[in-house]
Amino acid sequence: MIPFDEDRARALLTRACTAAGLPAPVDARLLALGENAVFDLGDPAVVAKVGRGPELDGRARRELAVARWLAEQGVPVVRPYDTAAPGPQLADGHPVTFWHRLAPAVRQAQPADLAPLLRALHLLPPPPFPLGGRDLLAPVERWLASAEGRVDPADVAFLRERRDAFAAELPRLTPHLPPGIIHGDALPRNVHVGAEGPVLLDLEFVANDLREHDLVVLALSHDRYGVPAADYLAFTAGYGWDVRDWPGFAVLRGARETASASWVAQQAAGNPAALAEFGRRVASLRDGATAVRWYPF
């Protein structure tokens, strides 16, 4: 299997830019490398997202459709760069999407900036195209398989057992909020605060599911990633409800923790920091240590 690293992503980006009629991305700056490699093309003012694998093509197409529809509904979201291509460009099967680059942020987004965006999103009717559910655990097998030979097999077996246990519990949850459209990865890092206010980014996981999914994310960020209590309470005040009061909170949190630990496994190849973080996360889950600090990638 060809590793998905920066060099591979740049080669795919070059092919996609050629197919879309964009200049060769010789000065493209890497912004992130995860499920996607995200590049700022410089000139034109475009950001490109290169999918890690061909299996992400459907998600990329849905993200473009969601962005256009949300903009029509008046929700401030990042806009696709349709001048280049109306849909993803495929490079060796990898989907590559192009987006308008936003103006520089006036400040870093805070949890309180996320709350009104989620409230607006959660009040919307269903879009005129199908959305699947937010299956947190579906990619776990792919992430763990990609780390074969690089992480402890006992850790992989442990995460698979957790995945199966939570997958059985999730359908039995009784929601507090009416189910409907959700963002699916509701974090301040997916909000850009420009001169005209907060804008919602990264719409890959928009789904039709329990609204509680969007609220558990920040509660977990408070517990695991160091979001201060005051910032978390500002978020719950802005949204109007604290998901920690919901009886299903522990199950949804546990499922998300399982997915988050598994996600790091795919970064383990050639990345000692990711390997150490994977071990930290798995050890804390084994010990039931819900307050052990995790570090983002």
C-alpha positions, 0 to 999 in steps of 0.5 A, a space after each residue: 500500500 502506498 503511504 499517504 504522506 505529504 509527498 503523496 498528497 502533493 502529487 495527487 493535488 498536482 494531478 487534480 489541479 491540472 484536471 480542474 484547470 488550476 495552476 500547478 500548486 508549486 507553492 501550496 502550503 500544507 495546513 493539515 494531514 489527517 483524513 484529508 491533506 489540506 493545502 492552501 494553494 496561495 494564488 488563486 485564493 483556494 484551499 484544496 482537500 485531498 482525500 486519504 483514499 478512494 473510499 472517501 469519494 462519496 463523503 467528498 461529494 456529499 460535503 460539497 452538496 451540504 455546503 451549497 444547501 446550508 449557504 442557501 439556508 442562510 447558515 454561514 459556511 465555507 463555500 465550494 470553489 465551483 469555478 474550478 470544478 462542480 464536484 471532486 476531481 479524482 486523482 488515482 481515485 482519491 477525491 480532491 475538492 476545492 474551496 474558497 479560502 476565507 479571509 484571515 481570522 480576526 481571532 481564534 474561535 471559542 466554544 461560545 462561537 460554536 453554540 449559535 451555529 449549532 443551534 441554527 443548524 439544528 433548527 433546519 429541516 431535512 435537506 432535499 437529498 439523503 443524509 446517512 447517520 453519523 456512524 462514529 464507529 464505521 471507520 474504526 476497522 479501516 483505521 486499525 487495519 492501516 496500523 497493522 504491524 505498527 501498534 500492539 495487536 492487543 491494543 487493536 483487539 481491545 479497541 475492536 471489542 469496545 467498538 462492538 460493545 458500543 455499536 450494540 448500545 448506540 441504537 438503544 439510546 433515547 434522545 433528549 433532542 429531536 433527531 435531525 441534521 447535525 454537523 458531526 464534528 462540532 469543534 471550535 477548530 471547525 469554526 472560522 471567526 472572520 470580520 463578519 462573524 463565525 463561519 462553519 467549516 469541515 462539513 464532511 460528517 454532516 448527517 441525520 442523527 441524534 443532535 446529542 452527537 454535536 454536543 458530546 464532542 465539546 464535553 469530551 474536549 473539556 474532559 480530554 483535551 483541556 477545554 477550560 470549564 468556563 469555556 465549556 459552560 459558555 458553550 452550554 449557555 449559548 446552546 441552551 442545554 448541557 448534554 452531560 445531563 442526558 442519561 445516554 451521555 456515557 454511551 455516546 462519549 464512550 463510542 466517540 473515545 473509541 473512534 478517537 483512539 482508533 483514528 490516531 492509529 493511522 498516523 502511527 507509521 513513521 510518527 513516534 508522537 502519534 504512536 505514543 499518543 495512541 498508547 496513551 489513549 488506549 491505556 486510559 481507556 483500559 484503566 477507565 481513567 476518564 480525565 487523562 489528558 489526550 493531545 490532538 493531531 
